[in-house]
């Protein structure tokens, strides 16, 4: 359990979390129809930063920082200012006890140019933006960059929980951000996923999602650090904690959600125990207003027996903000809980999903002391988390939480769990060698040659480790890291939207997300555990191994496939290992 002590949102609705929440409460939306003048873009409905939105001083590029990086830095500055204004000045972002965690899907992808080919521009590396932010605040630690499609923002918070629970850090600064550009917009249009009207999540007439731009920050503290922060951590007199989080994969398809909601159901089932002693007043759903996502979420929520809880989605206010979404929507939900008002789903009139949910269609009082946040994304990934609220004595000083004894909310102390590396493989690859690896395996998997080269390399190496493995992989997790993410496929996709040669390919666009390779491996081997992709300049094998051990120690998976996977401009490296539990806790 970790504790929220500060937050910020910068989006076209406002420059602070409070301003954004109040604008939503007033029924305002920053989304509008854009004509799609650039290239071959069709008209689309989106929330973007515009000159006439003078809600705050939206920073421009300064000190060599891109607009995305400047927005992230501004969001962190405002979160830290909020904390200081509330009476706590003891969080020094340059301290080794502070960790920065960045969530983004495409980073500075708008800087990629047709004429550059396989660009060497370091700004295109997601880890570059993370390092720029780290240096901006003189932080000595290597930042973590999570690129997990649309679940990135909530994934980053779950990762923060693991890091703070490990005891090495007192504070985690989670920053999510993405900006729109023709690359991103054309990709979603290639899937026919965008609406030309305001998104109507869960409604029978919904016809697609809206996109949006944002940067948002959540600052979390360990229990001991939160005690020191004291009353400065309060939000309208309440104190908030991330009580439980889970990530799981559908293991069915890389671009379509499971019809049974398998992955999301598993995450909800895992976090439900954290609701004991609490009343959930809201499920803030992903609610993209696409046909399949909303239907899948409804099925998963019903399977988890949570369909009696009020449900909303925020996409109709600010669009889908991609890597920022999980952070933005968590923050807004915190304000809903602490100020006692549930925001309605804009445009919702008639149930349009297989299982009827209690979709909030008009302003309603928030009744309870907990909420659930859900997200889903390409690659079959899903995440859910429970956030709980309490009074000062329960969350900061540690006496009781809404009548519960403090012992019930303290971080659990796991008995040592024995693990071993069951298999490892390292290989260098170039040209078409991943294809040769596949052919030598002697298997028939027709989809292999539809994959991008990063996925082919990962698939072929994973097959060598897992093909004859006789252990149960159903709950197995996959955590990978790489330097170039999907940049190799980004270059190839960009060629399909060149001026005068505009034919955006959904088959290419889906692979412009680094985590897709984990989804491909999960599908092949029926792995429903966590799938997470980190971006880093180099491989920290010790850290990745410790992350695998943490996942097993938490009881979320009995096996973890982990390692380094990178491919760019015809050259690649794979170094994968399979860790397995050799005994259960308390055996």
C-alpha positions as CSV (number, residue, x, y, z in Angstrom):
1,X,0.0,0.0,0.0
2,X,1.3,3.4,-1.0
3,X,-0.1,6.9,-0.3
4,X,-1.0,9.8,-2.6
5,X,0.5,13.0,-1.3
6,X,0.2,15.3,-4.3
7,X,-1.1,15.5,-7.9
8,X,-1.4,17.6,-11.0
9,X,-3.1,17.5,-14.4
10,X,-2.3,19.8,-17.4
11,X,-4.7,19.3,-20.2
12,X,-6.9,21.5,-22.5
13,X,-9.5,21.8,-19.7
14,X,-7.1,23.3,-17.1
15,X,-3.6,23.5,-15.6
16,X,-4.3,22.0,-12.2
17,X,-6.2,18.9,-11.0
18,X,-8.7,21.0,-9.2
19,X,-9.4,23.2,-12.3
20,X,-9.8,20.1,-14.5
21,X,-12.2,18.5,-12.0
22,X,-14.3,21.6,-11.6
23,X,-14.5,22.0,-15.4
24,X,-15.8,18.5,-15.7
25,X,-18.2,19.0,-12.9
26,X,-19.6,22.0,-14.8
27,X,-20.1,19.7,-17.8
28,X,-17.3,21.2,-19.9
29,X,-15.4,19.3,-22.6
30,X,-12.3,20.3,-24.4
31,X,-12.9,18.0,-27.3
32,X,-14.0,19.3,-30.7
33,X,-14.1,18.3,-34.3
34,X,-10.9,18.8,-36.2
35,X,-10.9,18.9,-40.0
36,X,-7.8,16.7,-40.5
37,X,-6.1,19.0,-42.9
38,X,-2.7,17.4,-42.7
39,X,-1.9,14.8,-45.3
40,X,-4.7,12.4,-45.7
41,X,-6.2,12.6,-42.2
42,X,-10.0,12.4,-42.0
43,X,-11.9,14.7,-39.6
44,X,-11.6,13.6,-36.0
45,X,-12.9,14.6,-32.6
46,X,-10.1,15.3,-30.1
47,X,-9.0,17.4,-27.1
48,X,-5.8,19.3,-28.0
49,X,-3.9,22.2,-26.7
50,X,-5.0,25.3,-28.6
51,X,-4.0,29.0,-28.5
52,X,-7.5,30.1,-27.4
53,X,-7.4,27.9,-24.3
54,X,-5.7,30.3,-21.9
55,X,-6.5,28.3,-18.8
56,X,-2.9,28.5,-17.7
57,X,0.6,29.2,-18.9
58,X,1.1,26.2,-21.1
59,X,4.9,26.1,-21.4
60,X,6.7,26.1,-24.8
61,X,10.0,24.4,-25.6
62,X,12.7,25.7,-23.3
63,X,16.3,24.7,-22.4
64,X,16.5,22.1,-25.2
65,X,13.4,20.3,-23.9
66,X,10.7,19.2,-26.3
67,X,7.1,20.3,-25.7
68,X,6.3,16.9,-24.2
69,X,9.2,17.0,-21.8
70,X,8.4,20.6,-20.8
71,X,4.8,19.7,-20.1
72,X,6.0,16.8,-17.9
73,X,8.4,19.0,-16.0
74,X,5.7,21.6,-15.5
75,X,3.3,19.0,-14.2
76,X,5.8,17.8,-11.7
77,X,6.6,21.3,-10.6
78,X,3.0,22.0,-10.0
79,X,2.5,18.8,-8.0
80,X,5.5,19.6,-5.8
81,X,4.2,23.2,-5.4
82,X,0.8,21.8,-4.3
83,X,2.5,19.7,-1.6
84,X,4.6,22.7,-0.4
85,X,1.5,25.0,-0.4
86,X,-0.2,22.4,1.8
87,X,2.6,22.6,4.3
88,X,5.2,20.0,3.4
89,X,8.5,21.2,1.9
90,X,10.5,18.1,2.8
91,X,10.3,16.3,-0.6
92,X,13.6,17.0,-2.3
93,X,13.3,15.7,-5.9
94,X,17.2,15.5,-6.1
95,X,17.2,13.0,-3.2
96,X,18.3,9.4,-3.9
97,X,15.2,8.4,-1.9
98,X,13.0,9.7,-4.8
99,X,12.3,7.7,-7.9
100,X,10.8,9.1,-11.1
101,X,8.5,6.7,-13.2
102,X,7.4,7.9,-16.6
103,X,4.4,6.6,-18.5
104,X,4.1,7.3,-22.2
105,X,3.1,5.4,-25.3
106,X,4.8,7.3,-28.1
107,X,6.9,10.0,-26.4
108,X,8.3,12.5,-29.0
109,X,7.1,10.5,-32.0
110,X,6.0,13.7,-33.7
111,X,9.7,14.5,-34.3
112,X,10.1,11.5,-36.6
113,X,10.4,12.7,-40.2
114,X,10.0,10.8,-43.4
115,X,13.3,12.0,-44.8
116,X,15.3,10.8,-41.7
117,X,14.7,7.1,-42.4
118,X,16.1,5.1,-39.5
119,X,16.8,8.2,-37.5
120,X,19.5,8.6,-34.9
121,X,17.7,11.4,-33.1
122,X,18.1,10.5,-29.4
123,X,14.9,12.4,-28.6
124,X,12.9,9.6,-30.2
125,X,14.0,7.2,-27.5
126,X,11.4,7.2,-24.7
127,X,14.2,6.8,-22.1
128,X,15.7,10.0,-23.4
129,X,12.6,12.0,-22.2
130,X,12.8,10.2,-18.9
131,X,16.4,11.1,-18.5
132,X,15.7,14.8,-19.4
133,X,13.1,14.9,-16.7
134,X,15.5,13.3,-14.2
135,X,18.2,15.8,-15.0
136,X,15.7,18.7,-14.8
137,X,15.2,17.8,-11.1
138,X,18.8,16.7,-10.5
139,X,17.6,13.2,-9.5
140,X,20.5,10.7,-9.2
141,X,18.4,7.6,-9.9
142,X,17.9,5.8,-13.1
143,X,14.2,6.6,-14.0
144,X,11.8,3.9,-15.0
145,X,9.9,4.3,-18.2
146,X,6.8,2.2,-18.7
147,X,5.4,1.8,-22.2
148,X,2.5,-0.5,-21.9
149,X,0.0,0.8,-24.5
150,X,-3.1,2.4,-23.0
151,X,-2.6,0.8,-19.6
152,X,0.8,2.6,-19.2
153,X,-0.4,5.2,-16.6
154,X,-2.0,2.7,-14.2
155,X,0.9,0.2,-14.8
156,X,3.3,2.9,-13.7
157,X,1.4,3.3,-10.4
158,X,1.5,-0.4,-9.8
159,X,5.2,-0.4,-10.5
160,X,5.5,2.5,-8.0
161,X,3.8,0.3,-5.4
162,X,6.4,-2.4,-5.9
163,X,9.3,0.0,-5.8
164,X,8.2,1.8,-2.6
165,X,7.3,-1.4,-0.9
166,X,10.8,-2.6,-1.5
167,X,12.1,0.0,0.9
168,X,14.8,1.6,-1.3
169,X,12.7,4.7,-1.9
170,X,10.5,7.0,0.2
171,X,8.7,8.8,-2.7
172,X,7.8,7.9,-6.3
173,X,6.9,10.6,-8.8
174,X,4.7,9.1,-11.5
175,X,4.4,11.2,-14.6
176,X,2.2,10.3,-17.6
177,X,2.2,12.2,-20.9
178,X,1.4,12.0,-24.6
179,X,0.8,14.5,-27.4
180,X,-1.1,14.0,-30.6
181,X,0.4,14.1,-34.1
182,X,-0.6,12.7,-37.5
183,X,1.3,9.5,-36.8
184,X,-1.0,8.7,-33.8
185,X,-4.2,10.0,-35.3
186,X,-3.8,8.2,-38.6
187,X,-3.1,4.9,-36.8
188,X,-6.3,5.0,-34.9
189,X,-8.2,6.1,-38.0
190,X,-6.7,3.0,-39.8
191,X,-8.6,0.9,-37.3
192,X,-11.8,2.9,-37.9
193,X,-11.8,3.6,-34.1
194,X,-12.3,7.4,-34.0
195,X,-15.6,9.1,-33.8
196,X,-16.5,12.5,-35.3
197,X,-18.7,13.2,-32.3
198,X,-18.2,13.4,-28.6
199,X,-17.5,10.0,-27.1
200,X,-20.5,8.2,-25.6
201,X,-19.1,5.5,-23.4
202,X,-21.3,2.4,-22.9
203,X,-24.2,3.9,-24.9
204,X,-26.0,2.0,-27.5
205,X,-25.2,4.7,-30.1
206,X,-21.5,5.0,-29.4
207,X,-19.4,5.0,-32.5
208,X,-15.8,5.4,-31.4
209,X,-13.3,7.1,-29.2
210,X,-11.9,10.7,-29.0
211,X,-8.2,11.3,-28.5
212,X,-6.6,13.8,-26.2
213,X,-3.4,15.4,-25.0
214,X,-2.3,15.7,-21.4
215,X,0.5,15.5,-18.9
216,X,-0.3,14.4,-15.3
217,X,1.6,13.6,-12.1
218,X,0.9,11.6,-9.0
219,X,3.3,11.7,-6.1
220,X,3.2,8.6,-3.9
221,X,4.9,8.0,-0.5
222,X,5.7,4.9,1.5
223,X,3.8,4.5,4.7
224,X,6.7,5.9,6.8
225,X,7.2,8.8,4.5
226,X,3.5,9.6,4.4
227,X,3.5,9.8,8.2
228,X,6.1,12.5,7.9
229,X,4.2,14.4,5.3
230,X,1.2,14.4,7.7
231,X,-1.8,16.6,7.0
232,X,-0.2,18.1,3.9
233,X,-1.2,14.9,2.1
234,X,-4.9,15.5,2.6
235,X,-7.3,16.1,-0.2
236,X,-10.4,17.9,1.1
237,X,-9.8,16.4,4.5
238,X,-9.3,12.8,3.2
239,X,-6.2,10.7,2.7
240,X,-5.8,8.4,-0.2
241,X,-3.9,5.1,-0.8
242,X,-3.4,2.7,-3.6
243,X,-4.5,-0.4,-1.8
244,X,-4.0,-3.0,-4.5
245,X,-3.2,-3.2,-8.2
246,X,-2.9,-6.0,-10.8
247,X,-2.0,-6.4,-14.4
248,X,-3.0,-9.4,-16.6
249,X,-3.1,-10.4,-20.3
250,X,-6.1,-11.7,-22.3
251,X,-3.7,-14.0,-24.2
252,X,-6.1,-14.0,-27.1
253,X,-5.5,-11.2,-29.6
254,X,-3.1,-8.2,-29.9
255,X,-5.6,-5.6,-31.1
256,X,-9.0,-6.9,-30.1
257,X,-10.2,-7.4,-26.5
258,X,-11.2,-10.7,-25.1
259,X,-15.0,-11.3,-25.6
260,X,-15.0,-12.9,-22.1
261,X,-13.0,-10.1,-20.6
262,X,-10.5,-12.6,-19.3
263,X,-7.5,-10.4,-18.6
264,X,-9.6,-7.6,-17.0
265,X,-11.6,-10.1,-15.0
266,X,-8.4,-11.6,-13.6
267,X,-7.2,-8.2,-12.5
268,X,-10.5,-7.4,-10.8
269,X,-10.6,-10.7,-9.1
270,X,-7.1,-10.2,-7.7
271,X,-7.8,-6.7,-6.3
272,X,-11.3,-7.4,-4.8
273,X,-9.9,-8.5,-1.3
274,X,-8.6,-4.9,-0.9
275,X,-12.2,-3.8,-0.8
276,X,-12.9,-5.7,2.4
277,X,-14.1,-3.2,5.0
278,X,-14.6,-0.6,2.4
279,X,-17.5,0.5,0.2
280,X,-16.6,1.1,-3.5
281,X,-18.5,4.1,-4.7
282,X,-17.2,4.1,-8.3
283,X,-15.6,2.1,-11.1
284,X,-13.8,4.6,-13.3
285,X,-13.7,2.4,-16.4
286,X,-11.5,2.7,-19.5
287,X,-14.7,3.3,-21.5
288,X,-13.3,4.2,-24.8
289,X,-16.7,4.3,-26.5
290,X,-15.6,1.7,-29.0
291,X,-17.9,-1.3,-29.6
292,X,-15.6,-4.1,-28.4
293,X,-13.9,-2.4,-25.5
294,X,-17.0,-1.2,-23.6
295,X,-18.7,-4.6,-24.1
296,X,-15.6,-6.4,-22.8
297,X,-15.4,-4.2,-19.7
298,X,-19.0,-4.8,-18.9
299,X,-18.6,-8.6,-19.2
300,X,-15.4,-8.5,-17.0
301,X,-17.1,-6.3,-14.3
302,X,-20.1,-8.6,-14.2
303,X,-17.9,-11.7,-14.0
304,X,-16.2,-10.2,-11.0
305,X,-19.6,-9.5,-9.4
306,X,-18.9,-5.8,-9.3
307,X,-21.8,-4.7,-11.6
308,X,-23.7,-3.1,-8.7
309,X,-21.1,-0.4,-8.4
310,X,-21.7,2.9,-10.3
311,X,-19.6,3.1,-13.4
312,X,-18.3,6.1,-15.4
313,X,-15.7,7.0,-18.0
314,X,-14.0,10.3,-18.6
315,X,-13.3,10.0,-22.3
316,X,-16.1,12.3,-23.2
317,X,-14.5,15.2,-21.4
318,X,-10.9,15.1,-22.5
319,X,-10.6,12.2,-24.9
320,X,-8.2,9.2,-24.5
321,X,-4.9,10.7,-23.4
322,X,-3.0,7.5,-24.0
323,X,0.0,7.2,-21.7
324,X,-1.4,9.9,-19.5
325,X,-4.9,8.3,-19.2
326,X,-4.3,6.1,-16.3
327,X,-2.8,8.9,-14.3
328,X,-5.3,11.6,-15.3
329,X,-8.3,9.5,-14.7
330,X,-7.0,8.2,-11.3
331,X,-6.5,11.8,-10.2
332,X,-9.9,12.9,-11.3
333,X,-11.5,9.8,-9.5
334,X,-9.6,10.8,-6.3
335,X,-11.3,14.3,-6.5
336,X,-14.7,12.7,-7.2
337,X,-14.3,10.6,-4.0
338,X,-12.9,13.3,-1.8
339,X,-15.4,16.0,-2.9
340,X,-18.3,13.6,-3.0
341,X,-19.5,14.0,-6.7
342,X,-19.5,11.3,-9.4
343,X,-19.1,12.8,-12.9
344,X,-21.7,11.5,-15.4
345,X,-20.8,9.9,-18.7
346,X,-21.5,12.6,-21.4
347,X,-24.1,11.5,-23.9
348,X,-25.1,8.3,-22.2
349,X,-28.8,7.5,-22.7
350,X,-29.3,3.8,-23.4
351,X,-27.4,0.7,-22.3
352,X,-25.3,-0.6,-25.2
353,X,-23.3,-3.4,-23.7
354,X,-24.1,-7.1,-23.1
355,X,-24.4,-6.7,-19.3
356,X,-26.3,-3.8,-17.9
357,X,-24.1,-1.7,-15.7
358,X,-25.0,1.2,-13.4
359,X,-23.6,3.8,-15.8
360,X,-23.8,7.2,-14.2
361,X,-25.8,9.4,-16.7
362,X,-26.4,12.5,-14.5
363,X,-24.6,14.0,-11.5
364,X,-24.6,11.7,-8.5
365,X,-23.3,11.8,-5.0
366,X,-20.2,9.6,-4.3
367,X,-21.2,7.1,-1.6
368,X,-18.3,5.1,-0.2
369,X,-14.6,5.3,0.7
370,X,-13.0,3.4,-2.2
371,X,-13.0,3.4,-6.0
372,X,-11.7,1.0,-8.7
373,X,-9.8,2.2,-11.8
374,X,-9.6,-0.1,-14.9
375,X,-7.7,0.2,-18.2
376,X,-7.1,-2.1,-21.2
377,X,-4.9,-1.8,-24.3
378,X,-3.4,-3.3,-27.4
379,X,-1.3,-6.3,-26.8
380,X,-4.1,-7.9,-24.7
381,X,-3.0,-6.0,-21.6
382,X,-5.3,-5.0,-18.7
383,X,-4.9,-3.4,-15.3
384,X,-7.1,-2.6,-12.3
385,X,-6.4,-0.9,-9.0
386,X,-8.3,-0.1,-5.8
387,X,-7.9,3.2,-4.1
388,X,-9.2,3.8,-0.6
389,X,-9.7,6.9,1.5
390,X,-9.5,7.4,5.2
391,X,-9.2,10.1,7.9
392,X,-5.9,11.5,9.0
393,X,-5.4,9.2,12.0
394,X,-5.9,6.1,9.9
395,X,-3.7,6.9,6.9
396,X,-1.0,9.2,8.1
397,X,-0.5,8.5,11.8
398,X,-1.6,4.9,11.7
399,X,-4.3,4.4,14.4
400,X,-7.2,3.0,12.5
401,X,-8.8,3.2,9.1
402,X,-12.6,3.6,9.1
403,X,-12.9,1.3,12.1
404,X,-10.2,-1.2,10.8
405,X,-7.2,-1.8,13.0
406,X,-4.0,-0.5,11.5
407,X,-2.5,-4.0,11.2
408,X,-5.0,-4.8,8.5
409,X,-3.7,-2.0,6.2
410,X,0.0,-2.2,6.8
411,X,2.2,-3.5,4.0
412,X,2.2,-7.3,4.1
413,X,5.4,-8.9,5.0
414,X,6.1,-11.9,2.7
415,X,7.9,-14.9,3.8
416,X,11.0,-15.6,1.7
417,X,10.0,-17.3,-1.6
418,X,12.5,-19.5,-3.3
419,X,13.0,-19.1,-7.0
420,X,15.3,-20.4,-9.6
421,X,16.2,-19.6,-13.2
422,X,14.8,-22.5,-15.1
423,X,16.3,-21.5,-18.5
424,X,18.1,-18.6,-20.1
425,X,19.1,-17.7,-23.6
426,X,21.1,-14.8,-25.1
427,X,21.5,-14.1,-28.8
428,X,22.5,-11.4,-31.3
429,X,20.4,-11.1,-34.4
430,X,20.6,-9.2,-37.7
431,X,18.9,-9.0,-41.0
432,X,16.5,-11.9,-41.4
433,X,18.1,-14.1,-38.7
434,X,14.9,-14.1,-36.5
435,X,13.2,-15.8,-39.5
436,X,15.9,-18.4,-39.6
437,X,15.5,-19.0,-35.9
438,X,11.8,-19.6,-36.4
439,X,12.4,-22.0,-39.3
440,X,14.8,-24.1,-37.3
441,X,12.2,-24.5,-34.6
442,X,10.1,-26.6,-37.0
443,X,6.8,-25.2,-35.9
444,X,3.8,-24.0,-37.9
445,X,2.6,-20.6,-36.7
446,X,1.4,-18.7,-39.8
447,X,1.0,-15.4,-38.0
448,X,4.8,-15.2,-37.4
449,X,5.6,-13.5,-40.7
450,X,2.9,-10.9,-40.0
451,X,4.8,-9.7,-36.9
452,X,7.3,-6.9,-36.8
453,X,11.0,-7.8,-36.4
454,X,11.0,-7.1,-32.6
455,X,8.1,-9.5,-32.1
456,X,9.7,-12.1,-34.4
457,X,12.9,-12.0,-32.4
458,X,11.1,-12.2,-29.0
459,X,8.8,-14.9,-30.2
460,X,11.6,-17.1,-31.6
461,X,13.7,-16.8,-28.4
462,X,10.8,-17.3,-26.1
463,X,9.8,-20.4,-28.1
464,X,13.2,-21.9,-27.5
465,X,12.8,-21.3,-23.7
466,X,9.1,-22.3,-23.4
467,X,8.4,-24.7,-26.3
468,X,9.1,-27.8,-24.4
469,X,8.6,-26.4,-20.9
470,X,6.3,-28.7,-18.9
471,X,5.3,-26.3,-16.2
472,X,1.9,-24.5,-16.0
473,X,2.2,-21.1,-17.7
474,X,-1.4,-19.9,-17.2
475,X,-0.5,-17.3,-14.5
476,X,3.0,-16.6,-15.9
477,X,4.1,-13.0,-16.3
478,X,6.3,-11.4,-19.0
479,X,8.4,-8.3,-18.2
480,X,10.7,-7.0,-20.9
481,X,13.0,-4.0,-21.4
482,X,14.5,-2.6,-24.5
483,X,16.2,0.6,-25.8
484,X,14.4,1.4,-29.1
485,X,10.9,0.2,-28.2
486,X,9.0,0.0,-31.4
487,X,11.0,2.6,-33.3
488,X,12.0,0.2,-36.1
489,X,8.3,-0.3,-36.9
490,X,7.5,3.4,-36.4
491,X,9.8,4.2,-39.3
492,X,8.1,1.6,-41.5
493,X,4.6,2.8,-40.5
494,X,5.5,6.4,-41.2
495,X,6.2,5.5,-44.8
496,X,2.6,4.5,-45.2
497,X,1.4,8.1,-44.4
498,X,3.9,10.0,-46.6
499,X,2.5,13.0,-48.4
500,X,1.0,11.8,-51.7
501,X,1.3,8.2,-50.6
502,X,-1.2,8.0,-47.8
503,X,-2.4,4.5,-46.9
504,X,-2.1,3.9,-43.1
505,X,-1.9,0.3,-42.3
506,X,-3.5,-1.1,-39.1
507,X,-1.4,-4.2,-39.5
508,X,1.7,-2.0,-39.1
509,X,0.3,0.5,-36.7
510,X,-0.5,-2.1,-34.0
511,X,3.2,-3.0,-33.8
512,X,4.2,0.6,-33.1
513,X,3.8,-0.3,-29.4
514,X,6.7,-2.0,-27.7
515,X,4.5,-4.2,-25.5
516,X,3.0,-6.0,-28.5
517,X,5.8,-8.5,-28.4
518,X,4.8,-9.6,-24.9
519,X,1.2,-10.0,-26.1
520,X,2.4,-12.2,-29.0
521,X,4.3,-14.4,-26.5
522,X,1.4,-14.5,-24.1
523,X,-1.0,-15.7,-26.9
524,X,1.4,-18.4,-28.1
525,X,1.9,-19.9,-24.6
526,X,-1.4,-19.1,-22.9
527,X,0.2,-16.7,-20.4
528,X,-2.4,-14.6,-18.5
529,X,-0.1,-12.9,-16.0
530,X,1.4,-9.4,-16.1
531,X,2.9,-8.1,-19.3
532,X,5.0,-5.0,-18.9
533,X,7.6,-3.4,-21.2
534,X,10.2,-1.0,-19.8
535,X,12.4,1.4,-21.9
536,X,16.0,1.8,-20.9
537,X,19.3,2.8,-22.4
538,X,20.9,-0.5,-21.4
539,X,20.0,-3.8,-19.7
540,X,20.1,-3.9,-15.9
541,X,19.8,-7.6,-15.4
542,X,19.9,-7.4,-11.6
543,X,17.0,-5.0,-11.5
544,X,14.9,-7.1,-13.9
545,X,15.6,-10.3,-11.9
546,X,14.6,-8.5,-8.7
547,X,11.3,-7.4,-10.4
548,X,10.6,-11.0,-11.4
549,X,11.2,-12.1,-7.8
550,X,8.8,-9.4,-6.5
551,X,6.0,-10.5,-8.8
552,X,6.4,-14.1,-7.6
553,X,6.8,-13.1,-4.0
554,X,3.5,-11.1,-4.2
555,X,1.8,-14.3,-5.3
556,X,0.6,-12.9,-8.6
557,X,2.6,-15.3,-10.7
558,X,4.4,-18.6,-10.2
559,X,6.7,-18.0,-13.2
560,X,8.1,-14.9,-15.0
561,X,9.7,-14.6,-18.4
562,X,12.0,-11.6,-18.2
563,X,14.8,-9.9,-20.0
564,X,16.1,-7.6,-22.6
565,X,14.7,-7.4,-26.2
566,X,15.8,-4.8,-28.7
567,X,15.7,-4.4,-32.5
568,X,16.4,-1.4,-34.7
569,X,17.6,-0.9,-38.3
570,X,18.4,-4.5,-38.9
571,X,20.2,-5.3,-35.6
572,X,18.9,-6.8,-32.5
573,X,19.6,-8.5,-29.1
574,X,17.6,-10.8,-27.0
575,X,18.5,-12.0,-23.5
576,X,15.6,-13.8,-21.9
577,X,15.3,-15.9,-18.7
578,X,12.5,-17.9,-17.2
579,X,12.2,-17.7,-13.4
580,X,10.0,-20.1,-11.5
581,X,8.9,-20.4,-7.9
582,X,10.3,-23.5,-6.2
583,X,8.1,-23.3,-3.1
584,X,5.0,-21.3,-2.0
585,X,5.0,-18.7,0.8
586,X,4.8,-20.4,4.2
587,X,5.6,-23.8,2.9
